[in-house]
Amino acid sequence: MSTDTLSRPAPPRFHPFRDSTTMLRRNLKRMLRYPSLTLTLVGMPVVFLLLFVYVFGGTLGAGLGGPAPGDAAGGRSAYVNYVTPAIILMTVTSIIQGTAVSVAMDLTEGIIARFRTMHIARASVLTGHVLASMIQAAFALTLVTGVALLVGFRPEAGLTGWLATAGFLAAMTFALVWLAVALGQVSKTVESASNVLMPLVLLPFLGSGFVPTDSLPAGLRWFAEYQPFTPMTETLRALLMDEPLGDNGWIALAWCAGIALGSYLWSKRLFNREPAN
C-alpha cells in the first residue's frame, strides 16, 4: 500500500436514513407552515362525499337495488356504503396533487439544484417527499373516513379487515405518490404540476366508484372495467364491507406494484439527470 493511499483522507460516508429523516422533517414543517393547502386537498373529497350522499344519494342508491322504489332515505343509506370507497380513493389522488406541486416548487425555486451540490444521499430528497405525503395521506384518510361515518357509512369489516384495508391503502398511496413525484419533476411550472394529475382525480368517476359499471355505455364500460382504479375501488369496497375479494385483490396489488416500480425508476432517472442550466 503506497504512502499516498495511507495519507489520503477517506471519502465521506453517506447516511441515507439520517438524510431522509431530515428531508421528512423539512417537508412536514412546510405542510404545517401552509395548512391551507392540506385543508384544501382534504376538503375536496369531503365536499364530493356530501354532494353525492345528500344530493344524488337517494336516487342513485335506489338504483342499486336495495330499498323500495321511492324510498330516498333508504337509497341514501345504501349509497353512502357504496360510494365511500371511491371517496377514499379520491382522497389519495387529491393528496398526491400536493406532492407534485411540492416537488415542482423545489425544482423551480432551485433548492433541489442546491441539494445536488451538498454531501447528502441523493435519494433522500425524493424519499422525504414520499414519506411526508404518506403521513399527510394518513391524516386525510382518517378525517374523510370519520366524516363518512358521521353521514351514515356503516362498514362491516372486523379488525382483520381494517388492518388489511390500512395495508392496501398504504400500498396504493405509496405507488401513486411516487407517480406524483415523477410528474412533479417533468412539470415545467408549479401551475402545470397542479393540473397534470387531474386525470387521476377523474378516473374514479370513470370506473365503478360512483355507479356500477353495468349501467355505463358499452365503450365506457370496457374502459371502466380495465382501468386500474376499478379493481382498487372494488378491493376497498370488499375489505370494508367484508365481502369476497375475487380477482380484484391481486389485480389491484399488481397495478400498485407496477405503478410503484415504474414511477420510482422514472423519478430516479429524472432526478439524476443533469440540469438544463
ZANUZA-22924 format. One line per field, with one value per residue: residue number from 1; x, y, z of N, C-alpha, C in turn. Coordinates in steps of 0.02 Angstrom, whole numbers, plus 50000, padded with zeros to 5 digits. Layout:
pos: c(NUM ...) .
nX: c(X ...) .
nY: c(Y ...) .
nZ: c(Z ...) .
caX: c(X ...) .
caY: c(Y ...) .
caZ: c(Z ...) .
cX: c(X ...) .
cY: c(Y ...) .
cZ: c(Z ...) .
***
This chain:
pos: c(1 2 3 4 5 6 7 8 9 10 11 12 13 14 15 16 17 18 19 20 21 22 23 24 25 26 27 28 29 30 31 32 33 34 35 36 37 38 39 40 41 42 43 44 45 46 47 48 49 50 51 52 53 54 55 56 57 58 59 60 61 62 63 64 65 66 67 68 69 70 71 72 73 74 75 76 77 78 79 80 81 82 83 84 85 86 87 88 89 90 91 92 93 94 95 96 97 98 99 100 101 102 103 104 105 106 107 108 109 110 111 112 113 114 115 116 117 118 119 120 121 122 123 124 125 126 127 128 129 130 131 132 133 134 135 136 137 138 139 140 141 142 143 144 145 146 147 148 149 150 151 152 153 154 155 156 157 158 159 160 161 162 163 164 165 166 167 168 169 170 171 172 173 174 175 176 177 178 179 180 181 182 183 184 185 186 187 188 189 190 191 192 193 194 195 196 197 198 199 200 201 202 203 204 205 206 207 208 209 210 211 212 213 214 215 216 217 218 219 220 221 222 223 224 225 226 227 228 229 230 231 232 233 234 235 236 237 238 239 240 241 242 243 244 245 246 247 248 249 250 251 252 253 254 255 256 257 258 259 260 261 262 263 264 265 266 267 268 269 270 271 272 273 274 275 276 277) .
nX: c(50042 50033 50113 50042 49913 49889 49894 49792 49633 49490 49345 49199 49059 48895 48732 48593 48472 48475 48481 48362 48270 48294 48251 48118 48073 48089 47992 47875 47872 47850 47722 47652 47672 47601 47453 47336 47344 47342 47215 47134 47156 47104 46976 46910 46874 46787 46683 46635 46590 46483 46404 46369 46306 46200 46136 46129 46117 45994 45925 46024 46056 45937 45941 46032 45967 45932 45838 45658 45570 45566 45600 45691 45772 45813 45880 45984 46056 46103 46180 46283 46365 46408 46475 46577 46706 46754 46765 46866 46971 46979 47024 47157 47208 47188 47275 47400 47412 47458 47584 47648 47648 47731 47855 47878 47887 48006 48096 48081 48113 48245 48300 48323 48426 48524 48528 48586 48719 48763 48832 48743 48636 48572 48450 48377 48313 48200 48141 48107 48000 47909 47885 47831 47715 47648 47618 47537 47432 47383 47330 47231 47150 47102 47025 46928 46866 46812 46716 46635 46583 46507 46405 46335 46401 46426 46531 46567 46678 46792 46923 47031 46994 47000 47137 47188 47133 47200 47332 47320 47283 47399 47491 47435 47437 47575 47619 47552 47600 47736 47718 47667 47779 47865 47791 47786 47917 47931 47852 47846 47813 47744 47607 47572 47604 47504 47398 47429 47397 47262 47185 47195 47117 46993 46975 46912 46777 46756 46744 46699 46668 46564 46447 46379 46474 46397 46295 46345 46378 46426 46562 46622 46601 46689 46813 46801 46802 46930 47022 47143 47088 46965 46978 47047 46953 46851 46918 46941 46806 46763 46845 46807 46671 46668 46662 46681 46840 46872 46947 46991 47076 47213 47233 47225 47334 47436 47431 47468 47600 47661 47644 47713 47847 47880 47862 47953 48078 48072 48065 48189 48277 48244 48280 48418 48464 48559 48546 48465 48526) .
nY: c(49941 50109 50262 50376 50326 50293 50417 50486 50560 50470 50444 50539 50468 50422 50447 50381 50354 50446 50566 50558 50566 50697 50767 50729 50793 50925 50934 50907 51016 51116 51083 51106 51240 51291 51259 51277 51222 51082 51072 51114 51012 50903 50947 50941 50801 50781 50872 50816 50694 50734 50796 50691 50602 50673 50745 50669 50542 50479 50448 50380 50277 50206 50147 50046 49935 49908 49977 50002 50062 50239 50261 50371 50397 50269 50232 50323 50284 50160 50200 50277 50182 50122 50222 50274 50201 50246 50383 50380 50333 50442 50537 50500 50525 50661 50708 50676 50770 50881 50833 50829 50966 51014 50954 51012 51147 51144 51117 51226 51332 51311 51243 51106 51098 51153 51055 50953 50987 50969 50867 50746 50604 50569 50506 50536 50659 50643 50537 50599 50681 50580 50509 50611 50641 50520 50522 50636 50590 50486 50559 50632 50527 50471 50578 50596 50470 50474 50578 50514 50410 50487 50531 50418 50304 50133 50020 49842 49775 49677 49675 49617 49646 49787 49806 49748 49836 49955 49918 49896 50024 50092 50034 50071 50211 50234 50193 50285 50406 50403 50408 50538 50610 50590 50650 50779 50817 50820 50925 51089 51205 51263 51280 51196 51075 51064 51034 50922 50802 50795 50705 50585 50614 50615 50485 50393 50423 50369 50234 50100 50173 50266 50230 50069 49975 49909 49992 50081 50150 50044 50060 50144 50064 49958 50024 50064 49943 49895 49990 50046 50096 50038 49898 49933 50011 49915 49822 49894 49914 49783 49743 49834 49810 49679 49577 49450 49452 49409 49415 49543 49586 49536 49589 49727 49743 49707 49812 49916 49877 49881 50017 50080 50030 50067 50206 50241 50209 50295 50420 50421 50421 50544 50632 50614 50666 50786 50959 51082 51206) .
nZ: c(50000 49955 50011 49979 49972 50104 50166 50108 50136 50195 50092 50124 50210 50156 50226 50210 50284 50391 50317 50245 50349 50390 50276 50277 50395 50352 50249 50320 50407 50314 50272 50390 50400 50296 50311 50243 50116 50138 50198 50093 49998 50068 50086 49963 49929 50038 50012 49892 49943 50028 49933 49842 49928 49991 49890 49769 49820 49861 49741 49663 49752 49758 49635 49654 49695 49825 49928 49934 49786 49772 49902 49966 50079 50119 50002 50005 50120 50077 49971 50027 50084 49968 49894 49974 49972 49846 49870 49966 49888 49801 49891 49909 49779 49776 49875 49820 49722 49790 49821 49695 49667 49771 49739 49614 49653 49728 49626 49537 49618 49642 49750 49744 49653 49735 49835 49761 49756 49883 50015 50032 50037 49881 49855 49966 49954 49871 49940 50061 50019 49981 50102 50184 50113 50127 50264 50268 50188 50269 50376 50305 50255 50373 50422 50319 50318 50445 50429 50336 50415 50501 50417 50390 50343 50357 50387 50380 50414 50512 50638 50568 50437 50438 50462 50347 50254 50290 50258 50120 50077 50111 50022 49899 49909 49920 49793 49707 49754 49719 49582 49573 49615 49507 49403 49452 49433 49294 49262 49201 49267 49425 49415 49308 49367 49462 49382 49307 49366 49364 49280 49355 49465 49408 49362 49456 49434 49311 49326 49434 49543 49576 49513 49465 49345 49252 49216 49126 48959 48818 48765 48862 48971 48947 48959 49092 49161 49142 49181 49305 49427 49451 49497 49614 49685 49701 49779 49897 49933 49953 50060 50162 50175 50208 50109 49978 49894 49766 49603 49609 49711 49692 49566 49589 49678 49592 49499 49587 49621 49495 49458 49563 49550 49416 49424 49524 49465 49356 49421 49487 49379 49320 49423 49431 49315 49223 49261 49154 49147) .
caX: c(50000 50076 50108 49987 49848 49880 49884 49732 49575 49437 49287 49144 49006 48826 48687 48527 48418 48478 48464 48291 48234 48300 48207 48049 48057 48082 47928 47821 47869 47819 47650 47624 47676 47547 47400 47280 47350 47317 47142 47102 47160 47058 46908 46876 46836 46731 46628 46606 46553 46420 46364 46341 46262 46139 46102 46115 46116 45929 45909 46074 46050 45879 45961 46074 45925 45923 45775 45599 45568 45539 45625 45753 45815 45843 45928 46042 46096 46138 46229 46342 46410 46435 46518 46633 46772 46776 46787 46931 47020 46985 47064 47228 47226 47190 47337 47461 47418 47502 47652 47676 47659 47790 47915 47887 47911 48077 48135 48080 48146 48316 48326 48348 48493 48568 48537 48630 48788 48778 48851 48687 48613 48526 48384 48341 48271 48135 48112 48075 47934 47864 47865 47787 47649 47614 47590 47482 47376 47354 47288 47173 47106 47068 46974 46874 46829 46771 46658 46591 46547 46457 46348 46298 46440 46425 46571 46557 46743 46818 46991 47073 46975 47027 47210 47200 47117 47256 47389 47308 47286 47470 47522 47407 47463 47646 47627 47529 47644 47795 47697 47662 47847 47891 47755 47807 47983 47926 47813 47889 47793 47702 47538 47561 47606 47439 47348 47449 47367 47189 47154 47189 47060 46931 46969 46861 46711 46751 46751 46643 46668 46503 46391 46404 46495 46344 46250 46380 46376 46472 46632 46644 46602 46751 46867 46793 46818 47001 47067 47168 47052 46907 46994 47065 46891 46816 46955 46923 46736 46757 46877 46769 46604 46678 46636 46736 46882 46876 47011 47009 47131 47279 47240 47240 47403 47482 47433 47507 47671 47685 47648 47766 47913 47891 47867 48016 48133 48064 48083 48261 48310 48233 48318 48490 48484 48592 48501 48473 48574) .
caY: c(50000 50166 50314 50421 50296 50296 50486 50515 50554 50426 50481 50544 50418 50446 50421 50388 50356 50510 50620 50553 50593 50770 50791 50719 50849 50986 50934 50911 51085 51157 51069 51141 51312 51308 51209 51287 51176 51017 51076 51117 50946 50859 50973 50922 50737 50788 50904 50766 50645 50764 50809 50630 50568 50710 50771 50615 50478 50447 50420 50330 50220 50166 50108 49990 49877 49895 49996 50003 50121 50299 50269 50409 50389 50202 50234 50362 50243 50109 50231 50300 50124 50107 50275 50292 50179 50290 50446 50366 50332 50511 50572 50487 50561 50732 50722 50673 50834 50922 50807 50853 51038 51024 50936 51064 51207 51135 51121 51293 51380 51299 51211 51040 51110 51162 50990 50912 51006 50955 50798 50709 50549 50598 50475 50562 50716 50616 50497 50645 50699 50522 50495 50665 50633 50462 50545 50681 50548 50451 50608 50647 50469 50466 50630 50582 50411 50498 50613 50463 50377 50534 50539 50356 50246 50079 49962 49780 49742 49667 49700 49594 49685 49855 49803 49737 49899 50002 49895 49908 50096 50112 50013 50112 50279 50232 50190 50347 50461 50400 50434 50611 50636 50591 50700 50845 50832 50836 50986 51148 51257 51240 51278 51134 51018 51057 51010 50861 50744 50799 50643 50534 50633 50600 50414 50357 50434 50328 50165 50076 50209 50303 50189 50005 49979 49881 50046 50126 50130 49988 50080 50169 50007 49921 50063 50063 49877 49878 50041 50022 50117 49996 49845 49963 50029 49854 49792 49933 49901 49715 49741 49872 49781 49608 49538 49414 49494 49385 49429 49614 49597 49529 49636 49793 49743 49705 49881 49956 49859 49906 50091 50099 50015 50109 50277 50250 50210 50356 50476 50418 50443 50617 50668 50609 50698 50850 51017 51113 51261) .
caZ: c(50000 49948 50062 49960 49989 50176 50188 50077 50182 50172 50067 50174 50202 50151 50277 50179 50332 50426 50270 50230 50407 50387 50222 50301 50441 50312 50214 50370 50430 50262 50275 50449 50389 50249 50322 50197 50059 50160 50209 50027 49967 50105 50081 49901 49935 50086 49976 49846 49983 50049 49872 49814 49976 50008 49830 49721 49854 49862 49675 49644 49797 49739 49577 49673 49706 49896 49958 49891 49743 49804 49970 49958 50137 50115 49948 50027 50166 50038 49927 50064 50089 49902 49866 50018 49947 49792 49901 49997 49833 49778 49940 49893 49718 49792 49913 49778 49686 49831 49814 49632 49674 49814 49702 49563 49688 49744 49565 49508 49664 49642 49809 49726 49625 49792 49867 49720 49770 49953 50029 50060 49993 49832 49861 50025 49935 49848 49994 50108 49991 49983 50172 50208 50081 50158 50328 50252 50164 50326 50410 50264 50252 50438 50426 50271 50343 50502 50402 50305 50470 50528 50371 50384 50318 50407 50364 50416 50422 50580 50648 50512 50377 50443 50453 50275 50221 50302 50219 50049 50065 50113 49959 49844 49917 49904 49719 49675 49775 49676 49516 49579 49617 49438 49364 49477 49405 49223 49254 49192 49315 49481 49392 49269 49413 49495 49334 49272 49398 49362 49255 49407 49507 49372 49347 49495 49404 49250 49347 49473 49606 49591 49489 49440 49275 49209 49195 49080 48888 48804 48760 48927 49018 48935 48990 49165 49189 49135 49208 49370 49486 49465 49546 49678 49719 49720 49835 49958 49949 49980 50126 50211 50185 50225 50053 49944 49852 49697 49571 49614 49759 49663 49509 49617 49703 49533 49475 49635 49614 49430 49461 49610 49522 49358 49444 49561 49417 49317 49464 49499 49317 49312 49474 49419 49252 49232 49249 49088 49153) .
cX: c(50045 50064 50051 49920 49835 49863 49820 49672 49521 49378 49232 49088 48938 48784 48615 48470 48416 48457 48390 48249 48236 48253 48133 48029 48047 48013 47869 47815 47836 47743 47617 47624 47621 47490 47341 47283 47322 47241 47105 47100 47113 46986 46872 46841 46779 46671 46595 46566 46484 46374 46330 46294 46196 46102 46082 46102 46050 45913 45959 46071 45992 45896 46005 46033 45913 45854 45717 45600 45535 45562 45692 45800 45850 45894 45992 46086 46133 46193 46291 46391 46443 46488 46579 46700 46798 46800 46855 46985 47032 47027 47139 47249 47228 47255 47398 47466 47465 47574 47685 47692 47722 47854 47929 47912 47985 48120 48138 48113 48220 48344 48353 48416 48544 48581 48586 48704 48809 48795 48795 48668 48560 48455 48343 48295 48202 48102 48078 48006 47885 47839 47817 47718 47611 47583 47531 47421 47343 47308 47224 47124 47069 47012 46915 46833 46785 46709 46608 46551 46492 46395 46315 46336 46444 46463 46558 46622 46759 46889 47037 47058 47002 47102 47227 47185 47174 47317 47380 47311 47358 47505 47499 47435 47536 47657 47609 47572 47708 47778 47692 47731 47877 47857 47771 47874 47979 47886 47859 47875 47752 47629 47525 47564 47540 47386 47364 47417 47290 47156 47147 47131 46995 46921 46918 46790 46700 46763 46689 46635 46601 46440 46419 46421 46442 46298 46281 46371 46433 46546 46660 46647 46667 46810 46862 46815 46893 47048 47084 47125 46989 46925 47016 47003 46855 46851 46940 46852 46728 46787 46834 46701 46607 46645 46694 46774 46880 46945 47035 47068 47199 47288 47258 47312 47453 47487 47477 47581 47699 47694 47705 47835 47928 47902 47932 48075 48131 48086 48159 48299 48303 48276 48392 48512 48518 48544 48516 48522 48596) .
cY: c(50062 50217 50363 50394 50301 50367 50517 50507 50509 50466 50482 50495 50452 50413 50428 50394 50424 50568 50618 50580 50669 50799 50782 50776 50914 50989 50939 50983 51130 51146 51105 51216 51336 51257 51218 51240 51107 51018 51079 51048 50897 50882 50950 50854 50740 50820 50855 50714 50673 50775 50745 50595 50606 50738 50714 50548 50442 50413 50365 50268 50176 50123 50049 49927 49861 49912 49993 50065 50180 50309 50304 50398 50321 50199 50270 50320 50187 50140 50255 50243 50109 50158 50291 50264 50222 50357 50437 50365 50403 50552 50562 50526 50636 50750 50722 50733 50880 50899 50833 50928 51051 51009 50989 51129 51202 51142 51192 51344 51367 51262 51141 51046 51120 51096 50946 50926 50989 50881 50763 50655 50577 50571 50506 50621 50693 50575 50541 50667 50641 50509 50548 50658 50573 50482 50591 50641 50511 50497 50622 50588 50459 50516 50616 50521 50431 50535 50564 50426 50422 50539 50472 50297 50194 50019 49901 49743 49733 49694 49680 49633 49756 49856 49792 49800 49949 49983 49909 49982 50121 50094 50056 50183 50283 50233 50257 50407 50461 50425 50510 50643 50641 50645 50771 50866 50850 50899 51046 51202 51226 51233 51214 51073 51008 51030 50941 50799 50745 50737 50589 50549 50613 50525 50377 50366 50388 50255 50144 50115 50239 50269 50123 50011 49951 49935 50092 50103 50081 50008 50104 50113 49968 49957 50058 49997 49862 49933 50023 50040 50075 49937 49873 49981 49967 49818 49828 49917 49832 49710 49776 49841 49706 49563 49502 49461 49474 49398 49501 49627 49592 49574 49706 49797 49741 49776 49924 49942 49887 49982 50113 50088 50061 50182 50290 50255 50274 50417 50479 50442 50518 50656 50668 50641 50765 50907 51050 51171 51268) .
cZ: c(50000 50004 50046 49980 50064 50199 50161 50123 50151 50147 50118 50158 50196 50204 50251 50229 50368 50379 50252 50287 50408 50334 50241 50348 50402 50278 50262 50396 50378 50261 50333 50439 50341 50256 50273 50138 50078 50168 50142 49994 50002 50094 50018 49906 49985 50052 49927 49884 50002 49989 49848 49863 49983 49947 49783 49755 49852 49796 49655 49688 49780 49678 49593 49688 49779 49921 49908 49847 49778 49874 49967 50016 50137 50059 49967 50074 50130 49996 49964 50074 50023 49881 49910 49995 49890 49819 49935 49944 49806 49827 49926 49831 49729 49828 49868 49731 49724 49827 49751 49635 49716 49777 49648 49594 49704 49682 49538 49553 49672 49702 49794 49693 49681 49827 49828 49734 49841 49962 50068 50011 49945 49840 49917 50006 49914 49903 50046 50084 49997 50054 50199 50177 50109 50224 50317 50229 50221 50366 50371 50262 50318 50444 50381 50294 50403 50479 50371 50359 50498 50483 50355 50356 50373 50380 50408 50428 50496 50585 50590 50448 50379 50434 50380 50235 50228 50261 50145 50033 50066 50047 49900 49849 49898 49829 49687 49694 49732 49605 49518 49582 49547 49397 49387 49447 49330 49210 49249 49243 49371 49458 49351 49313 49449 49448 49305 49302 49396 49332 49308 49454 49475 49360 49391 49468 49344 49267 49386 49538 49624 49566 49465 49365 49228 49181 49143 49007 48872 48803 48827 48978 49010 48968 49066 49196 49187 49160 49281 49430 49501 49511 49614 49718 49744 49777 49900 49981 49981 50050 50179 50226 50198 50172 50019 49896 49779 49668 49582 49659 49726 49602 49535 49643 49646 49503 49521 49627 49549 49430 49506 49579 49462 49377 49483 49512 49375 49358 49475 49437 49307 49362 49460 49354 49268 49220 49183 49091 49225) .
***
